[in-house]
Structures are given as C-alpha cells and as structure tokens.
Amino acid sequence: MSWSKLKQQLESFLSPALVGKVEYRATSYRYSPDKSGDCYITVDKKNVLNMNDRTTSIRWYQTEQEIKSDPDLQIPVSNEEIEAVRIDTKGTVPEDRLIVIARSRKISGLAKDLMSAQTSLSKSNFAVAATKFLSTSIEESIEGNDILLNILALVDRRVGKKRILNMSEQMKLKHPIVQYFYELRRSTL
C-alpha cells in the first residue's frame, strides 16, 4: 500500500478530538536509495515520535538497567503475583519483602519487553505495523506489546471514553511514548 493511501486510512480512524492535532508524516529520498527516510507522528505540529530518532523529548531507554532504575515507572503488583512469590520462597520471607521481590520479577520481564518493542521502530516497520493495525481488532492492538499498535489504537475513534478511563492501571506498564499518547487522549475526553 502506498504511503498516501495508508496515511489517509489511518487519519480516517483518528478520534474527532484529535483530528488536525495528531498527524502521520513521512520523508523519503528519491535519488538516494540507501536512505529510506523517516516516519514520525506529530502532535500540534511538533515531532513527538520519530521512528529513527533518539533525541525526542520522550524517554528512550538504552539498557534494561535504565528501565529497572527509572523512578517514574510505577509497577502495580497483584495479590496473585505476591502469592506466587510466597509459594516459591516457601513462606520464609517477610511480607514487605515479598512485594519487593514480586515487583522486581515483574519489572525484569517488562524491561525485556520494552527493549524489544523499542528496538523495532523504523519507517518500514511503521508501514507494516499500520497495515497490521488496519486489519486487526482494537483489543489486540491495545493489549499487545507493540508500541506503534498501542499508539494507533489509543488515538482511534473506536476506543470510547469508558474504555480509555478504565485503562489507567494497564498504561503504567507501557512505554513512556504510549503513556504520552494515553494522556493526550484522556485530555480530550
């Protein structure tokens, strides 16, 4: 699918409050085949997500350790996860330490997921992800680990006010750029 057709379809699914505010853009170089160009998403004419640029204002993680030590990352831990740690340690660990261990386990898995999702952003991947988004359900796009699918689903008009408001806990586990688009969408409700 050509870029102009893909862009037109993506923008037709934008939430009415975000039309004109969120735009999809791409550059390419006609006479330079070794340069594939860039894809980026703008908010209020400002480049927010450049698929190849690490200099945006959004936090990009270079290592898993950065993710683990990020104080802005809040990881909720469920009672089931605490109970799993209690069973693994055979009940010999104090209650407050169980929460720390469960959070540490969860953030380790999350760090691996965030790093793999973050490293796959490029112009060609944007076209693939956008085409996939157009052919899959909103639920799959929101619940998956793909950053682009998460963003495209969050700005989609098919995601209603009630669903957006009920996603706050789920969004704490997502990449900062996904959290940014979530807050952007919440601010339009």
LINQUIUR-V317603 format. One record per pair of residues at least 6 apart in sequence whose C-alpha atoms are under 7 Angstrom apart, sorted by the first residue. I is the first residue (numbers start at 0). J is the second residue. If there is no record, write none. Layout:
BEGIN
i=I j=J
i=I j=J
END
This chain:
BEGIN
i=6 j=23
i=12 j=155
i=12 j=156
i=13 j=154
i=13 j=155
i=13 j=156
i=14 j=154
i=14 j=155
i=14 j=156
i=15 j=156
i=16 j=187
i=20 j=42
i=20 j=43
i=21 j=41
i=21 j=42
i=21 j=43
i=22 j=40
i=22 j=41
i=22 j=42
i=23 j=39
i=23 j=40
i=23 j=41
i=24 j=38
i=24 j=39
i=24 j=40
i=25 j=37
i=25 j=38
i=25 j=39
i=26 j=36
i=26 j=37
i=26 j=38
i=27 j=35
i=27 j=36
i=27 j=37
i=28 j=34
i=28 j=35
i=28 j=36
i=36 j=122
i=37 j=50
i=37 j=51
i=37 j=122
i=38 j=49
i=38 j=50
i=38 j=122
i=39 j=46
i=39 j=48
i=39 j=49
i=39 j=50
i=40 j=46
i=40 j=47
i=40 j=48
i=40 j=49
i=41 j=47
i=41 j=48
i=47 j=55
i=48 j=55
i=50 j=120
i=50 j=121
i=50 j=122
i=51 j=120
i=51 j=121
i=53 j=59
i=57 j=175
i=57 j=176
i=58 j=175
i=60 j=66
i=63 j=110
i=63 j=111
i=63 j=114
i=66 j=110
i=67 j=106
i=67 j=110
i=73 j=171
i=74 j=102
i=74 j=171
i=74 j=172
i=76 j=101
i=76 j=102
i=80 j=101
i=81 j=97
i=81 j=98
i=81 j=101
i=84 j=97
i=84 j=101
i=85 j=97
i=113 j=174
i=116 j=144
i=116 j=145
i=116 j=146
i=128 j=147
i=128 j=148
i=132 j=140
i=132 j=148
i=137 j=152
i=140 j=148
i=140 j=149
i=140 j=152
i=141 j=148
i=141 j=149
i=141 j=152
i=146 j=177
i=149 j=177
i=150 j=177
i=150 j=180
i=153 j=180
i=153 j=181
i=153 j=184
i=154 j=184
i=160 j=188
i=163 j=185
i=170 j=178
END
